[in-house]
Amino acid sequence: MKKYFLARIIQLVPILFGITFLTFGMMQFAAGDAVDIIYEQSGSVDESIKAAKRAELGLDQPFAIQYVRWLGGVLSGDLGNSFISGKPVFDTFADKLPATVELMFVSLALTILIATPLGIISAVKQNRPLDWLIRTLTFVGNSLPNFFVGLLLIYFLALKLNLLPIIGQSVVMPALTLAIAMGAKYTRQIRAVVLEELEKPYVTGARSRGVDEFTILTRSVLPSTLIVIVTLVALSTGSLLGGTAIVETIFMWDGVGKMAVDAILMRDYPLIQAYVVWMSAIYVLVNLAADLLYRRLDPRVRLGDAS
């Protein structure tokens, strides 16, 4: 296990460096920079003032020097300061992350509560009216973009029924928006796994011995769905911890995703780069944790040599 863990980390380090390098390079080709954003509300500003500001922020240096300087800071634990607010980037992340973590937990809980029973029912009632209804709903839920689902929820739950506040005060609507799309995907995956398990010889044998369907489902079939659920949760956790930019922006949920959108619009390079590092690290660590958890859940899974 230790050998596998170390091998995976060694493999992933160059990927992280590559992602940060490409992102840093792409930002250099963006039109304008943070200095233009800072002074755009000030009317006409002398170019010498802008040049002095660029020198202060290090934006007048060649790309390679800027990247090496930034990378050295990151490796020493210094993510730099925001070009716009002047606050340390780490402090900004610390302020925004709790809201994103809260949204992640609530949306994942809703997703699992919705998808697990629906997936099982759909499999057990295969090709019956209830199965067709669930499959149709999951197809629709998987097809609708999050921004459209969010707008529908705002219209019906907030404006028409006045059940929930529109923006910024409740986690329910942004979490429900995310859970609808994720729940549709989870339901289809769980249905497929349950159907596969129900067709296996051990289920036929249990039925022939008179074991009731509920016992077969709870003691034999459901444990087999854990691998699929862990995989889906791992992928969802990575994206959710990175912040769901569209949903957070629509509902003015002050998390990491909305922070990243604001940073991109303001050309706040240190904040953008820190966000890229965060996203990359989260995906690496979450997927590595999922790989290690597979072995605990199912001894048939062999991690092997990190090949």
C-alpha positions in Angstrom: 0.0 0.0 0.0 2.8 2.4 0.9 4.6 1.6 -2.3 1.5 2.2 -4.4 0.8 5.5 -2.6 4.3 6.8 -3.2 4.3 5.7 -6.8 1.0 7.5 -7.5 2.3 10.7 -5.8 5.5 10.6 -7.9 3.4 10.2 -11.1 1.1 13.0 -10.3 3.7 15.7 -9.3 4.7 16.4 -13.0 1.0 16.7 -13.9 0.5 19.3 -11.2 3.5 21.3 -12.5 2.3 21.0 -16.0 -1.2 22.3 -15.2 0.2 25.3 -13.3 2.7 26.1 -16.1 0.0 25.9 -18.9 -2.4 28.0 -16.8 0.2 30.6 -16.1 1.1 30.8 -19.7 -2.5 31.2 -20.9 -3.0 34.1 -18.6 -0.1 35.9 -20.2 -2.1 35.9 -23.5 -5.2 37.4 -21.9 -6.2 40.8 -23.1 -5.3 43.4 -20.5 -4.1 42.8 -17.0 -4.9 43.5 -13.4 -3.5 47.0 -13.7 -5.9 47.9 -16.5 -8.8 46.7 -14.3 -7.5 48.6 -11.2 -7.4 51.9 -13.1 -10.3 51.5 -15.5 -12.7 53.4 -13.1 -10.3 56.2 -12.7 -10.7 57.6 -16.2 -7.6 58.5 -18.1 -4.5 57.5 -16.2 -0.9 58.2 -17.3 0.9 55.2 -18.7 3.9 55.9 -16.4 1.6 55.3 -13.4 0.4 52.0 -14.9 4.0 51.1 -15.7 5.0 51.8 -12.1 2.1 49.6 -10.8 3.1 46.8 -13.1 6.7 47.0 -11.8 5.4 46.9 -8.2 3.3 43.8 -9.0 6.1 42.1 -11.0 4.1 42.1 -14.2 6.9 43.8 -16.1 9.1 40.8 -15.8 9.5 38.1 -18.4 7.1 35.1 -18.2 9.7 32.7 -17.0 10.8 34.9 -14.2 7.2 35.5 -13.1 6.5 31.8 -13.1 9.6 30.7 -11.2 9.1 33.5 -8.7 5.4 32.4 -8.2 6.3 28.7 -8.0 9.1 29.3 -5.5 6.6 31.2 -3.3 4.0 28.3 -3.5 6.7 25.7 -2.6 7.6 27.8 0.4 3.9 28.1 1.4 3.4 31.7 0.2 0.5 32.0 -2.4 1.1 35.7 -2.7 -1.3 38.6 -2.4 -4.3 39.5 -4.5 -3.6 42.1 -7.1 -7.0 43.7 -6.5 -7.7 43.5 -2.8 -4.1 43.3 -1.6 -5.1 40.5 0.9 -3.1 37.3 1.2 -4.5 34.7 -1.2 -4.4 32.1 1.5 -6.7 34.2 3.7 -9.1 34.8 0.8 -9.4 31.0 0.3 -9.8 30.5 4.0 -12.7 32.9 4.0 -14.5 31.4 1.0 -13.9 27.6 1.6 -16.4 27.0 4.4 -19.3 28.1 2.2 -18.1 25.7 -0.6 -17.6 22.8 1.9 -21.1 23.4 3.3 -22.6 23.4 -0.2 -20.7 20.2 -1.1 -21.9 18.2 2.0 -25.5 19.2 1.6 -25.7 18.6 -2.2 -23.9 15.2 -1.8 -26.3 14.2 1.0 -29.3 15.1 -1.1 -27.9 13.3 -4.1 -27.3 10.0 -2.2 -30.7 10.2 -0.5 -32.5 10.7 -3.8 -30.4 8.5 -6.1 -29.9 5.3 -4.0 -33.6 4.4 -3.5 -34.5 5.5 -7.0 -31.7 3.4 -8.6 -32.7 0.3 -6.7 -36.4 0.7 -7.4 -35.7 1.3 -11.0 -33.6 -1.9 -11.2 -36.1 -4.1 -9.3 -39.0 -2.8 -11.4 -37.1 -3.2 -14.7 -39.1 -2.4 -17.8 -42.3 -1.6 -15.8 -44.0 1.8 -15.7 -42.2 2.9 -12.6 -38.9 2.1 -14.1 -39.7 4.0 -17.3 -40.8 7.0 -15.2 -37.6 7.1 -13.2 -35.5 6.6 -16.3 -37.3 9.4 -18.1 -36.8 11.8 -15.1 -33.1 10.9 -14.9 -32.7 11.5 -18.6 -34.3 15.0 -18.2 -32.4 15.8 -15.1 -29.1 14.8 -16.7 -29.8 16.9 -19.8 -30.7 20.2 -18.1 -27.8 22.5 -17.5 -27.3 23.7 -13.9 -28.0 27.3 -14.7 -31.4 26.4 -16.2 -32.3 24.2 -13.2 -31.3 27.0 -10.9 -33.4 29.6 -12.7 -36.4 27.2 -12.6 -36.0 26.7 -8.8 -35.8 30.4 -8.3 -38.9 31.0 -10.3 -41.1 28.3 -8.7 -39.7 27.9 -5.1 -38.8 31.5 -4.5 -40.9 33.8 -6.7 -44.1 31.7 -7.1 -44.3 29.7 -3.9 -42.2 32.0 -1.7 -40.8 29.0 0.1 -37.1 29.9 0.0 -35.0 33.1 -0.3 -33.6 33.7 -3.7 -29.9 34.4 -3.1 -27.2 34.2 -0.5 -29.2 33.2 2.6 -30.0 29.5 2.2 -27.9 26.6 1.0 -31.1 24.6 0.0 -31.6 25.9 -3.5 -28.0 25.8 -4.7 -27.6 22.4 -3.2 -30.8 21.1 -4.8 -29.7 22.5 -8.1 -26.6 20.5 -8.0 -28.3 17.4 -6.6 -30.8 17.2 -9.5 -28.1 16.7 -12.1 -25.8 14.6 -9.9 -28.8 12.5 -8.7 -29.8 11.7 -12.2 -26.3 10.4 -13.0 -26.1 8.5 -9.7 -29.5 6.9 -10.2 -28.6 5.6 -13.7 -25.3 4.2 -12.5 -26.8 2.5 -9.4 -29.6 1.0 -11.5 -27.0 -0.5 -13.9 -25.0 -2.0 -11.0 -28.0 -3.4 -9.3 -29.3 -5.0 -12.5 -25.9 -6.6 -13.1 -25.8 -8.0 -9.6 -29.4 -9.3 -9.8 -28.4 -11.4 -12.9 -25.5 -13.1 -11.2 -25.6 -16.8 -10.2 -25.4 -16.2 -6.4 -28.7 -14.3 -6.6 -30.3 -17.1 -8.5 -29.0 -19.5 -6.0 -30.3 -17.4 -3.1 -33.7 -17.2 -4.6 -33.8 -21.0 -5.2 -33.1 -21.5 -1.5 -36.1 -19.4 -0.6 -34.2 -16.2 0.5 -36.6 -13.2 0.2 -35.8 -10.4 -2.2 -35.4 -7.8 0.6 -32.6 -9.9 2.2 -30.9 -10.4 -1.1 -31.0 -6.7 -1.9 -29.8 -5.5 1.5 -27.2 -8.1 2.3 -25.8 -9.0 -1.1 -26.6 -6.5 -3.8 -26.4 -3.2 -2.0 -22.8 -3.8 -0.8 -21.8 -4.2 -4.4 -23.0 -0.7 -5.2 -20.6 0.9 -2.8 -17.7 0.9 -5.2 -19.8 2.8 -7.8 -21.1 5.2 -5.2 -17.6 5.8 -3.9 -16.3 6.5 -7.4 -19.1 9.0 -8.1 -18.8 10.7 -4.8 -15.0 11.0 -5.3 -15.5 12.7 -8.7 -18.3 14.9 -7.4 -16.2 15.9 -4.3 -13.4 17.1 -6.5 -15.6 19.3 -8.6 -17.7 20.5 -5.7 -14.7 21.4 -3.5 -13.4 23.4 -6.4 -16.6 25.4 -6.3 -19.4 25.2 -8.8 -18.9 28.6 -10.4 -22.2 28.9 -12.3 -24.5 27.8 -9.4 -22.6 29.9 -6.8 -22.7 32.9 -9.0 -26.5 32.6 -9.7 -27.4 32.2 -6.1 -24.6 34.7 -4.9 -23.2 31.9 -2.7 -19.9 33.3 -1.5 -17.7 30.2 -2.1 -14.6 29.3 -3.9 -16.3 29.0 -7.3 -17.7 32.6 -7.2 -14.4 33.8 -6.0 -12.7 32.2 -9.1 -15.2 33.8 -11.5 -14.6 37.2 -9.9 -10.8 36.7 -10.0 -10.9 35.8 -13.7 -13.0 38.9 -14.5 -10.6 41.1 -12.6 -7.4 39.5 -14.0 -6.3 38.7 -10.4 -3.5 36.3 -11.4 -2.3 35.2 -8.0 -5.9 34.2 -7.0 -6.5 32.4 -10.3 -3.3 30.5 -10.0 -4.0 29.5 -6.4 -7.4 28.3 -7.5 -5.8 26.1 -10.3 -3.4 24.6 -7.7 -6.3 24.0 -5.4 -8.4 22.3 -8.0 -5.5 20.1 -9.2 -4.6 19.1 -5.7 -8.1 18.3 -4.8 -8.7 16.0 -7.8 -5.4 14.2 -7.2 -6.0 13.7 -3.5 -9.7 12.7 -3.7 -9.0 10.2 -6.5 -6.1 8.8 -4.6 -8.2 8.4 -1.5 -10.9 6.7 -3.5 -8.4 4.2 -4.9 -7.2 3.4 -1.4 -10.8 3.0 -0.2 -11.7 0.6 -2.9 -9.4 -2.0 -1.3 -11.1 -1.6 2.0 -14.6 -2.0 0.5 -13.8 -4.8 -1.9 -10.8 -7.2 -1.5 -11.2 -8.2 -5.2 -9.9 -4.8 -6.2 -6.1 -5.0 -6.6 -4.2 -1.8 -6.6 -1.1 -3.5 -8.0 2.0 -1.7 -9.0 0.9 1.9 -9.9 1.2 1.1 -13.6 
